[in-house]
Amino acid sequence: MVNAVMTKNEFLVWLNNSIGKQYDFDGWYGYQCYDYANAG
């Protein structure tokens, strides 16, 4: 289980600013929807 470190409003701002960008938070298998879905 992962605990959120952002408030809902902070996450919404980040989410809107992330449009068109790619993320690989876990470093496995490149950019995946899993990384993006678990970013917040």
mmJSON file of the N, C-alpha and C atoms, coordinates in Angstrom:
{"data_MODEL":{"atom_site":{
"group_PDB":["ATOM","ATOM","ATOM","ATOM","ATOM","ATOM","ATOM","ATOM","ATOM","ATOM","ATOM","ATOM","ATOM","ATOM","ATOM","ATOM","ATOM","ATOM","ATOM","ATOM","ATOM","ATOM","ATOM","ATOM","ATOM","ATOM","ATOM","ATOM","ATOM","ATOM","ATOM","ATOM","ATOM","ATOM","ATOM","ATOM","ATOM","ATOM","ATOM","ATOM","ATOM","ATOM","ATOM","ATOM","ATOM","ATOM","ATOM","ATOM","ATOM","ATOM","ATOM","ATOM","ATOM","ATOM","ATOM","ATOM","ATOM","ATOM","ATOM","ATOM","ATOM","ATOM","ATOM","ATOM","ATOM","ATOM","ATOM","ATOM","ATOM","ATOM","ATOM","ATOM","ATOM","ATOM","ATOM","ATOM","ATOM","ATOM","ATOM","ATOM","ATOM","ATOM","ATOM","ATOM","ATOM","ATOM","ATOM","ATOM","ATOM","ATOM","ATOM","ATOM","ATOM","ATOM","ATOM","ATOM","ATOM","ATOM","ATOM","ATOM","ATOM","ATOM","ATOM","ATOM","ATOM","ATOM","ATOM","ATOM","ATOM","ATOM","ATOM","ATOM","ATOM","ATOM","ATOM","ATOM","ATOM","ATOM","ATOM","ATOM"],
"id":[1,2,3,4,5,6,7,8,9,10,11,12,13,14,15,16,17,18,19,20,21,22,23,24,25,26,27,28,29,30,31,32,33,34,35,36,37,38,39,40,41,42,43,44,45,46,47,48,49,50,51,52,53,54,55,56,57,58,59,60,61,62,63,64,65,66,67,68,69,70,71,72,73,74,75,76,77,78,79,80,81,82,83,84,85,86,87,88,89,90,91,92,93,94,95,96,97,98,99,100,101,102,103,104,105,106,107,108,109,110,111,112,113,114,115,116,117,118,119,120],
"type_symbol":["N","C","C","N","C","C","N","C","C","N","C","C","N","C","C","N","C","C","N","C","C","N","C","C","N","C","C","N","C","C","N","C","C","N","C","C","N","C","C","N","C","C","N","C","C","N","C","C","N","C","C","N","C","C","N","C","C","N","C","C","N","C","C","N","C","C","N","C","C","N","C","C","N","C","C","N","C","C","N","C","C","N","C","C","N","C","C","N","C","C","N","C","C","N","C","C","N","C","C","N","C","C","N","C","C","N","C","C","N","C","C","N","C","C","N","C","C","N","C","C"],
"label_atom_id":["N","CA","C","N","CA","C","N","CA","C","N","CA","C","N","CA","C","N","CA","C","N","CA","C","N","CA","C","N","CA","C","N","CA","C","N","CA","C","N","CA","C","N","CA","C","N","CA","C","N","CA","C","N","CA","C","N","CA","C","N","CA","C","N","CA","C","N","CA","C","N","CA","C","N","CA","C","N","CA","C","N","CA","C","N","CA","C","N","CA","C","N","CA","C","N","CA","C","N","CA","C","N","CA","C","N","CA","C","N","CA","C","N","CA","C","N","CA","C","N","CA","C","N","CA","C","N","CA","C","N","CA","C","N","CA","C","N","CA","C"],
"label_alt_id":[null,null,null,null,null,null,null,null,null,null,null,null,null,null,null,null,null,null,null,null,null,null,null,null,null,null,null,null,null,null,null,null,null,null,null,null,null,null,null,null,null,null,null,null,null,null,null,null,null,null,null,null,null,null,null,null,null,null,null,null,null,null,null,null,null,null,null,null,null,null,null,null,null,null,null,null,null,null,null,null,null,null,null,null,null,null,null,null,null,null,null,null,null,null,null,null,null,null,null,null,null,null,null,null,null,null,null,null,null,null,null,null,null,null,null,null,null,null,null,null],
"label_comp_id":["MET","MET","MET","VAL","VAL","VAL","ASN","ASN","ASN","ALA","ALA","ALA","VAL","VAL","VAL","MET","MET","MET","THR","THR","THR","LYS","LYS","LYS","ASN","ASN","ASN","GLU","GLU","GLU","PHE","PHE","PHE","LEU","LEU","LEU","VAL","VAL","VAL","TRP","TRP","TRP","LEU","LEU","LEU","ASN","ASN","ASN","ASN","ASN","ASN","SER","SER","SER","ILE","ILE","ILE","GLY","GLY","GLY","LYS","LYS","LYS","GLN","GLN","GLN","TYR","TYR","TYR","ASP","ASP","ASP","PHE","PHE","PHE","ASP","ASP","ASP","GLY","GLY","GLY","TRP","TRP","TRP","TYR","TYR","TYR","GLY","GLY","GLY","TYR","TYR","TYR","GLN","GLN","GLN","CYS","CYS","CYS","TYR","TYR","TYR","ASP","ASP","ASP","TYR","TYR","TYR","ALA","ALA","ALA","ASN","ASN","ASN","ALA","ALA","ALA","GLY","GLY","GLY"],
"label_asym_id":["A","A","A","A","A","A","A","A","A","A","A","A","A","A","A","A","A","A","A","A","A","A","A","A","A","A","A","A","A","A","A","A","A","A","A","A","A","A","A","A","A","A","A","A","A","A","A","A","A","A","A","A","A","A","A","A","A","A","A","A","A","A","A","A","A","A","A","A","A","A","A","A","A","A","A","A","A","A","A","A","A","A","A","A","A","A","A","A","A","A","A","A","A","A","A","A","A","A","A","A","A","A","A","A","A","A","A","A","A","A","A","A","A","A","A","A","A","A","A","A"],
"label_entity_id":["1","1","1","1","1","1","1","1","1","1","1","1","1","1","1","1","1","1","1","1","1","1","1","1","1","1","1","1","1","1","1","1","1","1","1","1","1","1","1","1","1","1","1","1","1","1","1","1","1","1","1","1","1","1","1","1","1","1","1","1","1","1","1","1","1","1","1","1","1","1","1","1","1","1","1","1","1","1","1","1","1","1","1","1","1","1","1","1","1","1","1","1","1","1","1","1","1","1","1","1","1","1","1","1","1","1","1","1","1","1","1","1","1","1","1","1","1","1","1","1"],
"label_seq_id":[1,1,1,2,2,2,3,3,3,4,4,4,5,5,5,6,6,6,7,7,7,8,8,8,9,9,9,10,10,10,11,11,11,12,12,12,13,13,13,14,14,14,15,15,15,16,16,16,17,17,17,18,18,18,19,19,19,20,20,20,21,21,21,22,22,22,23,23,23,24,24,24,25,25,25,26,26,26,27,27,27,28,28,28,29,29,29,30,30,30,31,31,31,32,32,32,33,33,33,34,34,34,35,35,35,36,36,36,37,37,37,38,38,38,39,39,39,40,40,40],
"pdbx_PDB_ins_code":[null,null,null,null,null,null,null,null,null,null,null,null,null,null,null,null,null,null,null,null,null,null,null,null,null,null,null,null,null,null,null,null,null,null,null,null,null,null,null,null,null,null,null,null,null,null,null,null,null,null,null,null,null,null,null,null,null,null,null,null,null,null,null,null,null,null,null,null,null,null,null,null,null,null,null,null,null,null,null,null,null,null,null,null,null,null,null,null,null,null,null,null,null,null,null,null,null,null,null,null,null,null,null,null,null,null,null,null,null,null,null,null,null,null,null,null,null,null,null,null],
"Cartn_x":[0.845,0.0,0.886,0.524,1.289,0.488,1.152,0.502,0.738,-0.314,-0.212,0.595,1.402,2.199,1.707,0.672,0.1,-1.353,-1.812,-3.239,-3.971,-5.269,-6.055,-5.843,-5.872,-5.687,-4.293,-3.265,-1.897,-1.795,-2.441,-2.403,-3.116,-4.25,-4.97,-4.148,-3.434,-2.552,-1.447,-0.823,0.233,-0.311,-1.494,-2.102,-2.344,-2.888,-3.135,-1.837,-0.786,0.508,1.27,0.857,1.575,1.085,0.062,-0.481,0.612,0.79,1.785,3.168,3.345,4.64,4.588,5.762,5.844,6.622,6.234,6.87,7.208,8.335,8.765,9.232,8.285,8.614,9.308,8.928,9.513,10.763,11.067,12.272,12.191,11.017,10.844,10.04,10.525,9.8,9.364,10.078,9.772,8.494,7.929,6.732,5.506,4.746,3.543,2.417,1.184,0.043,0.12,0.771,0.916,1.667,2.732,3.517,2.666,1.959,1.157,0.005,-0.643,-1.781,-1.354,-0.135,0.341,1.186,1.206,2.005,1.468,0.174,-0.428,-0.69],
"Cartn_y":[-1.183,0.0,1.24,2.201,3.434,4.574,5.376,6.543,7.754,8.506,9.699,10.777,11.481,12.575,13.929,13.923,15.159,15.262,16.476,16.666,16.429,16.317,16.118,17.268,18.491,19.648,19.689,19.341,19.29,18.249,17.098,16.048,16.481,17.159,17.618,18.616,19.499,20.446,19.679,18.717,17.91,17.138,16.558,15.766,16.618,17.791,18.685,19.145,19.337,19.754,18.606,17.367,16.211,15.778,16.427,16.054,16.181,15.11,15.091,14.657,14.34,13.904,12.412,11.781,10.36,10.165,9.152,8.899,7.423,7.154,5.788,5.778,5.883,6.029,4.811,3.611,2.419,1.918,2.474,2.086,0.729,0.155,-1.155,-1.03,-1.609,-1.767,-0.454,0.592,1.862,2.517,3.352,4.11,3.21,3.121,2.298,3.055,2.628,3.242,2.999,1.894,1.601,2.73,3.204,4.288,5.544,5.869,7.089,6.975,5.828,5.628,5.65,5.259,5.203,6.411,7.42,8.609,9.407,9.422,10.25,9.483],
"Cartn_z":[0.0,0.0,0.0,-0.815,-0.931,-0.32,0.495,1.084,0.199,-0.044,-0.886,-0.18,-0.942,-0.386,-0.884,-1.724,-2.251,-1.803,-1.685,-1.449,-2.771,-2.707,-3.927,-4.902,-4.406,-5.287,-5.89,-5.107,-5.636,-6.744,-6.535,-7.545,-8.819,-8.69,-9.873,-10.681,-10.003,-10.697,-11.416,-10.733,-11.343,-12.544,-12.374,-13.442,-14.681,-14.502,-15.638,-16.29,-15.512,-16.064,-16.709,-16.465,-16.989,-18.37,-18.883,-20.19,-21.253,-22.028,-23.097,-22.653,-21.377,-20.858,-20.552,-20.427,-20.116,-18.826,-18.051,-16.768,-16.623,-15.998,-15.696,-14.242,-13.323,-11.914,-11.314,-11.748,-11.133,-11.852,-13.027,-13.743,-14.43,-14.53,-15.149,-16.435,-17.507,-18.766,-19.408,-19.186,-19.847,-19.337,-20.182,-19.806,-19.898,-18.822,-18.798,-18.109,-18.392,-17.72,-16.212,-15.792,-14.362,-13.656,-14.256,-13.657,-13.509,-14.563,-14.552,-13.552,-13.52,-12.615,-11.159,-10.865,-9.487,-9.097,-9.933,-9.654,-8.481,-8.317,-7.276,-6.041],
"occupancy":[1.0,1.0,1.0,1.0,1.0,1.0,1.0,1.0,1.0,1.0,1.0,1.0,1.0,1.0,1.0,1.0,1.0,1.0,1.0,1.0,1.0,1.0,1.0,1.0,1.0,1.0,1.0,1.0,1.0,1.0,1.0,1.0,1.0,1.0,1.0,1.0,1.0,1.0,1.0,1.0,1.0,1.0,1.0,1.0,1.0,1.0,1.0,1.0,1.0,1.0,1.0,1.0,1.0,1.0,1.0,1.0,1.0,1.0,1.0,1.0,1.0,1.0,1.0,1.0,1.0,1.0,1.0,1.0,1.0,1.0,1.0,1.0,1.0,1.0,1.0,1.0,1.0,1.0,1.0,1.0,1.0,1.0,1.0,1.0,1.0,1.0,1.0,1.0,1.0,1.0,1.0,1.0,1.0,1.0,1.0,1.0,1.0,1.0,1.0,1.0,1.0,1.0,1.0,1.0,1.0,1.0,1.0,1.0,1.0,1.0,1.0,1.0,1.0,1.0,1.0,1.0,1.0,1.0,1.0,1.0],
"B_iso_or_equiv":[0.0,0.0,0.0,0.0,0.0,0.0,0.0,0.0,0.0,0.0,0.0,0.0,0.0,0.0,0.0,0.0,0.0,0.0,0.0,0.0,0.0,0.0,0.0,0.0,0.0,0.0,0.0,0.0,0.0,0.0,0.0,0.0,0.0,0.0,0.0,0.0,0.0,0.0,0.0,0.0,0.0,0.0,0.0,0.0,0.0,0.0,0.0,0.0,0.0,0.0,0.0,0.0,0.0,0.0,0.0,0.0,0.0,0.0,0.0,0.0,0.0,0.0,0.0,0.0,0.0,0.0,0.0,0.0,0.0,0.0,0.0,0.0,0.0,0.0,0.0,0.0,0.0,0.0,0.0,0.0,0.0,0.0,0.0,0.0,0.0,0.0,0.0,0.0,0.0,0.0,0.0,0.0,0.0,0.0,0.0,0.0,0.0,0.0,0.0,0.0,0.0,0.0,0.0,0.0,0.0,0.0,0.0,0.0,0.0,0.0,0.0,0.0,0.0,0.0,0.0,0.0,0.0,0.0,0.0,0.0],
"pdbx_formal_charge":[null,null,null,null,null,null,null,null,null,null,null,null,null,null,null,null,null,null,null,null,null,null,null,null,null,null,null,null,null,null,null,null,null,null,null,null,null,null,null,null,null,null,null,null,null,null,null,null,null,null,null,null,null,null,null,null,null,null,null,null,null,null,null,null,null,null,null,null,null,null,null,null,null,null,null,null,null,null,null,null,null,null,null,null,null,null,null,null,null,null,null,null,null,null,null,null,null,null,null,null,null,null,null,null,null,null,null,null,null,null,null,null,null,null,null,null,null,null,null,null],
"auth_seq_id":[1,1,1,2,2,2,3,3,3,4,4,4,5,5,5,6,6,6,7,7,7,8,8,8,9,9,9,10,10,10,11,11,11,12,12,12,13,13,13,14,14,14,15,15,15,16,16,16,17,17,17,18,18,18,19,19,19,20,20,20,21,21,21,22,22,22,23,23,23,24,24,24,25,25,25,26,26,26,27,27,27,28,28,28,29,29,29,30,30,30,31,31,31,32,32,32,33,33,33,34,34,34,35,35,35,36,36,36,37,37,37,38,38,38,39,39,39,40,40,40],
"auth_comp_id":["MET","MET","MET","VAL","VAL","VAL","ASN","ASN","ASN","ALA","ALA","ALA","VAL","VAL","VAL","MET","MET","MET","THR","THR","THR","LYS","LYS","LYS","ASN","ASN","ASN","GLU","GLU","GLU","PHE","PHE","PHE","LEU","LEU","LEU","VAL","VAL","VAL","TRP","TRP","TRP","LEU","LEU","LEU","ASN","ASN","ASN","ASN","ASN","ASN","SER","SER","SER","ILE","ILE","ILE","GLY","GLY","GLY","LYS","LYS","LYS","GLN","GLN","GLN","TYR","TYR","TYR","ASP","ASP","ASP","PHE","PHE","PHE","ASP","ASP","ASP","GLY","GLY","GLY","TRP","TRP","TRP","TYR","TYR","TYR","GLY","GLY","GLY","TYR","TYR","TYR","GLN","GLN","GLN","CYS","CYS","CYS","TYR","TYR","TYR","ASP","ASP","ASP","TYR","TYR","TYR","ALA","ALA","ALA","ASN","ASN","ASN","ALA","ALA","ALA","GLY","GLY","GLY"],
"auth_asym_id":["A","A","A","A","A","A","A","A","A","A","A","A","A","A","A","A","A","A","A","A","A","A","A","A","A","A","A","A","A","A","A","A","A","A","A","A","A","A","A","A","A","A","A","A","A","A","A","A","A","A","A","A","A","A","A","A","A","A","A","A","A","A","A","A","A","A","A","A","A","A","A","A","A","A","A","A","A","A","A","A","A","A","A","A","A","A","A","A","A","A","A","A","A","A","A","A","A","A","A","A","A","A","A","A","A","A","A","A","A","A","A","A","A","A","A","A","A","A","A","A"],
"auth_atom_id":["N","CA","C","N","CA","C","N","CA","C","N","CA","C","N","CA","C","N","CA","C","N","CA","C","N","CA","C","N","CA","C","N","CA","C","N","CA","C","N","CA","C","N","CA","C","N","CA","C","N","CA","C","N","CA","C","N","CA","C","N","CA","C","N","CA","C","N","CA","C","N","CA","C","N","CA","C","N","CA","C","N","CA","C","N","CA","C","N","CA","C","N","CA","C","N","CA","C","N","CA","C","N","CA","C","N","CA","C","N","CA","C","N","CA","C","N","CA","C","N","CA","C","N","CA","C","N","CA","C","N","CA","C","N","CA","C","N","CA","C"],
"pdbx_PDB_model_num":[1,1,1,1,1,1,1,1,1,1,1,1,1,1,1,1,1,1,1,1,1,1,1,1,1,1,1,1,1,1,1,1,1,1,1,1,1,1,1,1,1,1,1,1,1,1,1,1,1,1,1,1,1,1,1,1,1,1,1,1,1,1,1,1,1,1,1,1,1,1,1,1,1,1,1,1,1,1,1,1,1,1,1,1,1,1,1,1,1,1,1,1,1,1,1,1,1,1,1,1,1,1,1,1,1,1,1,1,1,1,1,1,1,1,1,1,1,1,1,1]
}}}
